[in-house]
Amino acid sequence: MFTLIKREIRDHIVYFIGAAVLSAIFIVITISIISQYESAQRRNYDPGDSDVFTVGVGIPTVITIIVIGVCGLGVSQMYLDRTRKISAFLSTLAVSRGEILSAKIITGILVILTFLVPVAVTAEVLLRLYVPPVLIYPGIVFEIFIAVFLMAFACYSIGLQTGWTSGKVTPTLGGIALACIFVPLIFIRGFGLHIVVILLLFIIASLIRIWHSFMTTSL
């Protein structure tokens, strides 16, 4: 299994690099927001429209890129597997289909965590250092982390499904369009339990479908 995961990481290293770069960008955005807020609190003034622009435009833009990226990762993994007959070759090496698909999914999770974990740690540290606890309830970073992780994983699941279809452009574009729906959904519905339940149900249904397709389709 570990060898399969290493192979997947090597074949899709560009996604890990992209996730790390976007994580650094998001960390800069987070530092900018909190530092401006902390400065405004100290000097008792309104930081102006810069925060509104950063929160309203910068954050959704980065999240949209992540959504498209993880969806593209799923498409890439399954499309390359299908067209290059990678699983067919690996199956001759006494590797089960379940192990092959599990390695792909674990790699996808690692890409998502490459982006999210540094951002979450940075946000938690900055909030503890600069923001008065009375204004931010405990656990907000973890709550946001879970919601965004599930959103990204749901989009990744869409990519896995569309990448395993026989078409090329149309299924991929349709999958990306469907994935982008989750971005406004998160911002409209918030990061509460209801959105977590919706995303979990969607992920479970998607994984069951792709697992069944991958296990029953001829390699």
Secondary structure as UniProt FT lines:
FT   HELIX           2..11
FT   HELIX           13..43
FT   HELIX           49..53
FT   HELIX           54..58
FT   HELIX           59..84
FT   HELIX           86..91
FT   TURN            92..94
FT   HELIX           97..130
FT   TURN            133..135
FT   TURN            138..139
FT   HELIX           140..163
FT   HELIX           169..180
FT   HELIX           182..189
FT   HELIX           193..216
//
